[in-house]
Amino acid sequence: MSKSAFALLFSFTVLFAQSLSSETIINGNESDPVSNGSYSPPCPTITFNTTPTNTCSGSTSGQIAITGESGGVGPYTYSKDNGANYQSGATFTGLAAGTYNVVIMDANGCFSATTQVTVGTFSAPACSVNGPDYVCNNSAGNIYTAPAGMSAYSWSISGNGSIPGSTTGQSVAVTAGNYLQSYIVSVTVTDANGCTSSCSKQSDIFLFTPPANIT
């Protein structure tokens, strides 16, 4: 073989070897580049579970808890806005009612599919104040009652009356002031979900025997 023919064959061999070094290996539906002997495997399928907690109406007390992460390499980071922002904790708190697009990312930068999670709204607790419409001048022990079964009660009064005892029970006793005036008894109730409602009742004060209470 002549020197020129050998040189041409050598050049072709080098070029062929270089083309092999940047070859793309097809693995299923994934294309994995190979360069200088390194290999990048495809991302695994990452899955997780979500548990939303509703919020009170007009509040931002909702939550989304993420559990059961699998298919990737920890630690994971978590997003509720389709990957725009991530956090290290697996629970999103302080959420208003609405739909959130949850994505998680593993330590290798691989992402899960987006899961839509809805935070709903708890119904506000029913609130009412039962008590006399009319009371006697300077009378004590006028009882006002809120609905039973609440987690907490907070009573207050305005006008010509006072609450000498506890203001945190289901009912309160009011002492009336001078006649021809009135007072307003108010209560805020809190239910087991932490949601609140407020309501009130006005009572008028008479010097002598008041008229029959309105039913």
C-alpha positions in Angstrom: 0.0 0.0 0.0 1.4 3.4 -0.9 2.0 6.1 1.7 -0.8 8.3 0.3 -3.3 5.4 0.4 -2.3 4.5 4.0 -2.6 8.2 5.1 -6.1 8.4 3.6 -7.2 5.2 5.3 -5.8 6.4 8.7 -7.7 9.7 8.4 -10.9 7.9 7.6 -10.5 5.7 10.7 -9.9 8.7 13.0 -13.0 10.5 11.7 -15.1 7.3 12.1 -14.0 6.9 15.7 -14.8 10.5 16.5 -18.3 10.1 15.1 -18.8 7.1 17.4 -17.8 9.1 20.5 -20.8 11.5 20.1 -23.3 8.8 19.0 -26.8 8.9 20.6 -27.9 5.7 22.2 -31.7 5.1 22.0 -33.2 3.7 25.2 -36.9 3.0 24.9 -38.4 6.5 24.1 -35.5 8.4 25.6 -32.3 9.6 23.8 -29.3 9.5 26.0 -26.2 11.3 24.8 -22.9 9.5 25.2 -19.7 11.7 25.3 -16.3 10.5 26.2 -17.7 7.4 27.8 -20.2 9.2 30.2 -23.9 8.2 30.3 -27.0 10.2 31.6 -29.9 7.9 32.3 -33.5 9.1 31.8 -35.4 10.6 34.7 -37.6 8.1 36.6 -41.4 8.6 37.1 -41.8 10.5 40.4 -45.1 10.1 42.3 -46.5 11.4 45.5 -49.8 11.8 47.5 -51.5 15.1 48.5 -53.9 15.8 51.4 -55.6 19.2 51.3 -57.2 21.0 54.3 -59.9 23.5 53.7 -59.8 27.1 54.8 -62.4 29.2 56.6 -64.4 31.6 54.4 -62.4 34.7 53.6 -59.3 33.3 55.4 -56.0 31.9 54.3 -55.7 28.9 56.7 -55.8 26.1 54.1 -53.0 23.6 53.7 -51.7 20.9 51.3 -49.6 18.1 52.8 -47.4 16.0 50.5 -46.5 12.4 51.4 -45.4 9.1 49.9 -42.8 10.5 47.5 -41.2 7.8 45.3 -39.4 7.2 42.1 -36.7 9.8 42.5 -33.6 10.6 44.6 -34.1 12.7 47.8 -34.1 15.2 49.1 -37.1 16.6 47.2 -38.3 20.2 46.8 -41.9 21.2 46.4 -43.9 23.7 44.3 -47.5 24.7 44.4 -47.4 26.9 41.4 -46.4 24.5 38.6 -42.7 24.8 39.2 -42.4 28.6 39.4 -41.2 28.5 43.0 -40.0 25.7 45.2 -39.7 25.1 49.0 -38.0 22.4 51.0 -40.9 21.6 53.3 -43.5 19.1 52.2 -46.5 21.1 53.5 -47.9 24.3 52.0 -49.6 26.5 54.6 -51.5 29.8 54.7 -53.5 29.0 51.5 -56.6 30.7 50.3 -59.4 28.6 48.7 -58.5 27.6 45.1 -56.8 25.1 42.9 -53.0 24.7 43.1 -50.6 23.0 40.6 -48.3 20.8 42.7 -44.9 19.6 41.3 -42.0 18.0 43.1 -38.3 17.9 42.0 -35.7 15.4 43.2 -32.0 15.9 44.0 -31.0 15.2 40.3 -33.3 17.9 38.9 -36.0 15.4 37.7 -39.6 16.5 37.9 -42.9 14.8 38.6 -46.0 15.4 36.6 -48.3 18.2 37.7 -51.1 17.3 40.1 -54.0 19.8 40.6 -55.1 20.0 44.2 -58.1 22.0 45.4 -58.4 23.7 48.8 -62.1 24.2 49.6 -63.9 26.4 52.1 -65.5 25.4 55.4 -68.9 26.7 56.1 -69.1 29.4 58.8 -70.6 28.3 62.1 -74.2 29.4 62.7 -74.5 32.2 65.2 -77.4 33.6 67.2 -78.1 35.2 70.6 -81.1 34.2 72.5 -82.3 36.4 75.4 -84.9 39.0 76.5 -85.9 41.8 74.2 -86.9 43.9 77.3 -85.5 44.0 80.8 -86.2 45.9 84.0 -84.3 48.9 85.3 -81.1 47.9 87.1 -82.0 44.2 86.9 -79.4 41.5 87.2 -79.1 37.9 85.9 -80.6 38.6 82.4 -79.4 35.5 80.5 -78.2 35.4 76.9 -77.2 32.2 75.2 -75.3 31.2 72.0 -75.6 27.9 70.1 -74.1 24.9 71.8 -71.3 22.7 70.6 -68.7 25.5 69.7 -65.0 25.3 70.6 -64.9 28.8 72.0 -67.2 31.8 72.9 -66.3 35.4 73.4 -69.0 37.8 74.7 -69.0 41.6 74.9 -71.5 44.3 75.6 -72.1 47.9 74.7 -74.6 50.5 75.9 -76.2 50.7 79.3 -75.4 47.2 80.7 -72.5 45.1 82.0 -71.4 41.5 82.2 -70.1 40.9 85.7 -69.1 37.3 85.3 -67.4 35.1 82.7 -67.5 36.0 79.0 -66.2 32.7 77.6 -69.1 30.3 78.2 -72.1 29.4 76.1 -74.2 31.9 78.0 -73.7 35.1 80.0 -75.6 37.0 82.7 -76.1 40.7 82.1 -76.9 43.5 84.6 -79.0 46.2 83.1 -78.5 49.9 83.7 -80.9 52.8 83.9 -84.3 52.8 82.3 -85.3 54.2 78.9 -81.9 53.1 77.5 -80.7 49.9 75.9 -77.6 47.7 75.5 -76.3 45.3 72.8 -74.9 41.9 73.7 -72.5 40.4 71.1 -70.8 37.1 70.8 -68.1 35.5 68.5 -68.3 31.7 68.2 -65.5 29.5 67.0 -66.2 26.0 65.7 -64.0 22.9 65.6 -62.4 24.0 62.3 -61.3 27.2 63.8 -63.8 29.2 61.8 -65.7 32.1 63.4 -69.0 34.0 63.2 -70.3 37.0 65.2 -73.8 38.1 66.0 -75.6 40.3 68.6 -78.9 41.2 70.2 -80.3 44.5 71.5 -82.3 44.7 74.7 -84.3 47.8 75.9 -84.5 48.8 79.5 -87.9 49.7 81.2 -88.4 51.5 84.5 -91.3 49.2 85.6 -92.5 45.9 84.3 -91.4 45.6 80.6 -93.8 44.5 77.9 -93.8 40.8 76.9 -90.7 39.8 75.0 -91.1 39.5 71.2 -91.2 36.0 70.0 
